[in-house]
Amino acid sequence: MASSFLQNRLDLACEPSAVHFARSHTEDVLKQWQMPEEVRFDALTIVVELTTNAVRHAGGPAVPFAPEQGRPPAVRRCALTLWVTNTRLHVGMWDQSAQSPVLRPFSPEATSGRGIQMVNGLSEGLWGSAPAEGGKIVWAAIPLPVEYRRRLSQIGSLSQGFVEAMSA
């Protein structure tokens, strides 16, 4: 696996408001990382789609509300992870469902199901799903422009030199 020195995670309640929080958080993090605008736009679109899918397919109460037992329902969780490798920005969404998303053929009559088509296109086909503890993670990887990769390489060299100097 390529080295990753920029990474961030946000834990969320898997409910409709998660989409707003995930998008806003991603926007802040990617600006902090000085991510190019075209990559930010694609990443925000992917984050909204993956979070919406998590809420739609894995959200809601984990346990039905039981007022007679005097306790509120347990809330399902999901988590957004962003990380950068040498050549790509990765977006991952973990949720508590084991069911993987399916890339469906495009149909002009469909009223839903186009989100994974968009993720597939924006990630140039580099996306997937894998089992993870307590559910699954759906991820997508967006290519980074050459000029950003050069800057990352310089930062990586500087930080490696710092680590070496500190351990000497």
LOFI-325559 format. One record per atom (N, C-alpha, C): x, y, z; residue in one letter. Coordinates in pm, whole numbers, plus 50000, padded with zeros to 5 digits. Example, Ala and Ser with C-alpha at 12.3 -4.5 7.8 and 13.67 -1.06 7.14 Angstrom:
! LOFI-325559
513194943150780A;512304955050780A;513204967050780A;512854977550708S;513674989450714S;512905000350787S;
This chain:
! LOFI-325559
500854988150000M;500005000050000M;500895012550000M;500485022349924A;501235034949918A;501165041950053A;502215049550082S;502215056650210S;501155067550210S;500605069950327S;499575080150343S;499935088650463S;500195101550440F;500525110050554F;499495120950576F;498495121850489L;497345130550515L;496145121550531L;495525121850648Q;494325113850670Q;493445120450775Q;492155117450764N;491185123650854N;489965114550863N;489335114150979R;488145105851000R;487095113951075R;485845112051036L;484715118451102L;483665107851131L;483345105751259D;482285096551300D;480955103951298D;479925097251249L;478615103451231L;477505094351280L;476395100451320A;475155092951337A;474615090851196A;474255078751162C;473855075451025C;472385079351004C;472165092350995E;470835098050975E;470955109150872E;469845114250821P;469905123950710P;470855135750731P;470985140850851S;471885152150875S;473355148550851S;473685135750847A;475065131450824A;475585136350689A;474695137350590V;475125141750457V;475685155950465V;474975164750532H;475435178650547H;476765179150623H;476855172150734F;478065172550815F;479265166550741F;479055155650670A;480135149350595A;480645158750484A;479715165150414R;480105174250305R;480865186350360R;480335192350465S;480955204050523S;482355200750578S;482455189550644H;483735185250700H;484755182850588H;484325176150483T;485215173350371T;485705186250307T;484795195650290E;485175208450231E;486265215150315E;486085215350446D;487075221450536D;488425214250530D;488385201050536V;489635193350536V;490385195150404V;489685194450293L;490355195450163L;490915209350138L;490255219550192K;490815233050182K;492095233950266K;492045227850385Q;493225227650472Q;494395220550404Q;494105209950330W;495125202450259W;495515209250127W;494915220750098Q;495165228249974Q;494935219649850Q;493865211749855M;493515202949744M;493025211549628M;493435208449505P;492965216149389P;491435216049379P;490905226949327E;489445228749322E;488735217449248E;489275212849135E;488605202249059E;488555189149137E;489565186449217V;489565174349301V;488565176049415V;488535188049475R;487555190649582R;486135188649532R;485825193949415F;484475192649360F;484095177849343F;484985170149282D;484715155849263D;484585148649398D;485465151949492A;485425145449623A;484125148649697A;483675161149690L;482425164949758L;481245157349698L;481235155849567T;480155148349502T;480165133849550T;481355127849555I;481475113949601I;481065112649747I;481495121849831V;481135121449974V;479625122049991V;478975130949918V;477505132149929V;476855119049885V;477305113249776E;476705100749727E;476925089149824E;478145087549872L;478425076249962L;477715077950096L;477645090350145T;476955092750273T;475445090650255T;474895095450146T;473475093450119T;473155078550112T;474015070850044N;473795056350038N;473875049950176N;474825054250257A;474945048650393A;473675051550473A;473185063750465V;471975067450539V;470765059650486V;470675058650355R;469525051950294R;469495036950324R;470645030550318H;470685015950328H;471115010550464H;471745018950546A;472225014050676A;471775022950791A;471085033850762G;470715043350866G;469475039350943G;469065048451030G;467895045951114G;468285039651245G;467325037951333P;467645032051463P;468125017551451P;469135014151527A;469635000451530A;468664991451606A;467984997151703V;467014989851784V;465744998251787V;464584992251761P;463345000151763P;463135006851900P;462555018551896F;462265026052018F;461305018052106F;461655016952231A;460835009252326A;460535018152447A;459535027252436P;459275036452548P;458915029252676P;458305017552665E;457945010152786E;459185005352862E;460295004552795Q;461535000452860Q;462345012552906Q;461835024652875G;462455036852924G;463795040252863G;464045035752741R;465325039152679R;465105043752536R;465925053252493P;465835057652353P;466455047052261P;466145047652134P;466725037652042P;468215040052023P;468945029252000A;470355030551965A;470425036251823A;471355044951800V;471485051251668V;472555043951589V;472275041351463R;473285035351376R;474375045651349R;475555040651324R;476695049451301R;477255047351160R;477955057451113C;478755056350992C;479975065351011C;480965063550928A;482205071350944A;482795074450808A;483195086850793L;483855091750672L;485355091950697L;486115086550603T;487565087250611T;488095093050481T;489005102550494L;489685108550380L;491175105750398L;491835101550292W;493285099850300W;493915101750163W;495145106150166V;495885109050044V;497065099450036V;497215093249919T;498415085449890T;499225093349786T;500255087549734N;501135094749641N;500415100049518N;499385093149473T;498755096949345T;497265099449354T;496635096949468R;495165097649474R;494655102849608R;493485109249601L;492705112449720L;491685101349734L;491625095249851H;490695084249877H;489585089149969H;488365084949938V;487195087850019V;486605074450060V;486415072350189G;485825059950237G;484645062850327G;483595054950314M;482425056150403M;482145042450461M;482315041350593W;481995029050663W;480575030250716W;479825019250706D;478505018850769D;478255004850824D;477145003350892Q;476854990950963Q;476074980750882Q;475974982550753S;475324972850666S;476394964450598S;476124951650582A;477074942850511A;476804942750361A;475684948550318Q;475294948250177Q;476124958150095Q;476804952949993S;477634961249906S;476794968449802S;477234980449760P;476524987349654P;476724980249520P;475794982349429V;475854975949299V;475864986849191V;476794985649098L;476834994648984L;475804989648883L;474714997048872R;473624992948782R;473804999548645R;473364992648541P;473404998948409P;472525011448408P;472945021448332F;472175033748324F;470815031048260F;469785036848321S;468435035848266S;467785049548277S;467345055248164P;466725068448170P;465405068448248P;464795056748265E;463535055848340E;463735054848491E;464935051648535A;465195049648679A;465025062848755A;464435061848873T;464265073548958T;465325074249067T;466125063849079S;467245063749174S;468285053949121S;469395052849194G;470405043249154G;471505048749065G;471555061949052R;472595067848966R;473835072349045R;473745072049175G;474865076949257G;476145069149237G;476075056049234I;477275047949214I;477805049749072I;476905052548976Q;477365055848840Q;478255068348845Q;477815078448921M;478625090748934M;479945087949003M;479905080249111V;481135076649183V;482085069349088V;481565060149012N;482375052648915N;483035061948813N;482275071348762G;482815080648664G;483855090148722G;483555096048838L;484465105648899L;485765099248946L;485695086548982S;486895079449030S;487585071748917S;487115073848795E;487665066648678E;487645051548700E;486555046848762G;486375032548785G;487115026848904G;487825035248977L;488595030349093L;487795032749221L;486895023549248W;486065023949368W;485745009449403W;485225007549522G;484854994049560G;484244993649699G;484034981549743S;483434979149874S;484134967149934S;484344967550065A;484984956350133A;484354954550270A;484254942050315P;483764939850451P;484704946750550P;484134952050655A;484914958350762A;484234954950893A;484954956151002E;484404952651132E;483064959551155E;482024951851177G;480694957151206G;479934962151084G;480424959750964G;479714964350845G;480584963350721G;480694974550649K;481494974950528K;482044989050509K;483014990250420I;483485003350377I;483345004050225I;482795015050179V;482725017850036V;483715029150013V;484565027749914W;485615037449892W;485715041149744W;486295052549719A;486585057049584A;487905064649588A;488645064449478A;489945071149470A;489945080549350A;490315092949375I;490335103349272I;491785106449238I;492145106149110P;493515109349073P;493885123749111P;495115125449156L;495605138849191L;496385144649073L;496245157649047P;497025163948941P;498525162948970P;499315162748864V;500765161148877V;501375171848967V;500935184548951E;501535195249031E;501265193349181E;500105188049218Y;499805185449359Y;500665173749408Y;500835163649325R;501655152149363R;503105156349386R;503605165649305R;504965170749325R;505085177449461R;504085185549494R;504105192549624R;504045182449738R;503235171949724L;503175161449827L;504525154549842L;505155152149731S;506465145649733S;507465154149810S;507445167249789Q;508345176149861Q;508035176150010Q;506745176550043I;506345176350184I;506775163150248I;506575152050175G;506965138950225G;508455137950250G;509255143550160S;510715143450177S;511115151450299S;510475163050316L;510785171350433L;510405164250562L;509215158150564S;508785151550688S;509635139150716S;510065131850611Q;510935120250632Q;512265124750690Q;512815135950639G;514055141450693G;513915145350838G;512755151050875F;512495155051013F;512455142751103F;511775132151058V;511675119851136V;513065113951157V;513875113651051E;515215108251061E;516065116451158E;515955129751150A;516725138551238A;516305136551384A;515025134751409M;514535133051545M;514945119651604M;515095109551520S;515435096251573S;516955094151581S;517725103951535A;519185102351540A;519735105051679A;
